[in-house]
Amino acid sequence: MLARRVIAAGATTALALIGPAAVTEAAEPDPDLGRFYQQRIGWEPCKPTEGQTGELLDSVRDMECGTLSVPIDYADPGKGAIALAVSRFKTQASGKDRKGSVVFNFGGPGESGVDGLAAFRDEAAQIAKHYDLVSFDPRGVARSSPVHCGGEDKTKQLKGEGPSPPDTGAAAVDEAKRIATECHDKTGPLLDHVGTINASRDMDVLRQALGDHKLNYLGISYGTRLGAVYASQFPNKTGRMVLDAVDTLQASAKQDVLAQTKGLQQALDAFFVACAQQNCELGTSPQEVRASFDQAVAKLADGRTVTAADSEQFSGADLQSAVRTALYSQASWPVLSSGIAALLQESDPSVLISLNGAMDETAAGNSDEALLAVNCADDPERPADPVKEFDTVRAQLAAESPYFGPNAAGRAVACAGWPAGTDYIRRINHPGAPKILVVGGKGDPATPYVWAEDTAKRLGSGVLLTYEGEGHGAYTASQCVRTKADAFFATGALPREGTSCPAEVPAE
């Protein structure tokens, strides 16, 4: 999935890891992978980084960090190993109350689990009553042998999230091929082994290192793809698993960008309605709010910018990034309306800049590069004529959303120049895993509800829980969803198939 998730309003910044963790050995029968499965992680206090304050700083001080060794190539472990960065909050539970660990992945692909866990501590407070909270930077991400492709700006431009996205199919395909070459040149042999199939195998090594017989897991957004792959590869090792804001297992790059563009437009329309209902600064009817929004877009059209207090230039691409970020969480909608109003009335982009700052702080340093590498590794399809594909998709995207669509067509051909990826994920079909809680949101702008329905069916053991509200990710948006997920982790009790949770409007 190409959308990125905002973890929480109080976004995190990077953590500094201590040196390599000590490893002790235990018996493991596999002769080839035994040295990896025999590990135990040497946990030490995480080191805070400059700029961390308040609750986030307190969380980092309570968190432990370590490393986990995994093979570059599981088919040939002799090719070498890399170290994955891992982190945890240790539960205070003991005896029968302690149930092991829950491993988290917060999305992307390309997001740092180490950073994400620090920001997610409060949301997972009920889970922490029985489990250690654990996460990791997947291979190729942040501190875990990061993928490099010549810079984040290039991949952002190709996705349509920079100031000068490619405007022809030929330009998009040429740029995609240049980026692919740089990824291979700058990353080396690991690039052939960064996809979800290998990240899932890493999670099984992590499960063993944690001392758990089965993997208990909460995956959000892309993390649901990772969880579904684990349940398929290791059905007998799958414990209590919750998949929230469910990524597609089936869609092509073209289908993916079309679905997400449609979802973003629907979320923007919902914002217009909600803003008017709350008598926001932009108008008292959806039409008035939309007109104000269009004025803000026009103010920054044709390369025009406004200047922030620190002399930073704020562009139309920056506005679209802030809008996209805010639409991921309904709690951010009042901030978005205030920011647009300040931009119109005072030419002040500071509020909108703060939205983009929150997104930047949750992103690993190479998140867009890792996202590209993992998505291409996971996608077996390549258009026969990518230039034609770009032109066709661009017209379809513009019809779905004149605002979000036209610049996003590069995502449909972003894997031009990459070898075809695995078809394993497309073939997941009733792998025999135990019951899995699958959570889909009706108003999710990034992962459409139909993807949750489809994944629940393909897993065969998926129990679908529906959230009727807005936003990307229901566990943090809905107390109802969170209560049911927490109960599943605590007792194994699942809601009945077809259960829905009503929309919840965030308190201002």
Secondary structure, 3 states (H helix, E strand, C coil): CCCCCCCCCCCCCCCECCCCCCECCCCCCCCCCHHHHCCCECCEECECCCCCCHHHHHHHHHCEEEEEEEECCCCCHHHCEEEEEEEEECCCCCHHHCCEEEEEECCCCCCCHHHHHHHHCCCCCCHHHCEEEEEECCCCECCECCCCCCCHHHHHHHHCCCCCCCCCHHHHHHHHHHHHHHHHHHHHHHHHHCCHHHHHHHHHHHHHHCCCCCEEEEEECHHHHHHHHHHHHCHHHEEEEEEECCCCCCCCHHHHHHHHHHHHHHHHHHHHHHHHHCCCCCCCCHHHHHHHHHHHHHHCCCCCCEECCCCCEECHHHHHHHHHHHHCCHHHHHHHHHHHHHHHHHCCCHHHHHHHHHHHHHCCCCHHHHHHHHHHHHCCCCCCCHHHHHHHHHHHHHHHCCCCCHHHHHHHHCCCCCCCCCCCHHHCCCCCCCCEEEEEEEECCCCCHHHHHHHHHHHCCEEEEEEEEECCCCCCCCHHHHHHHHHHHHHCCCCCCCCEECCCCCCC
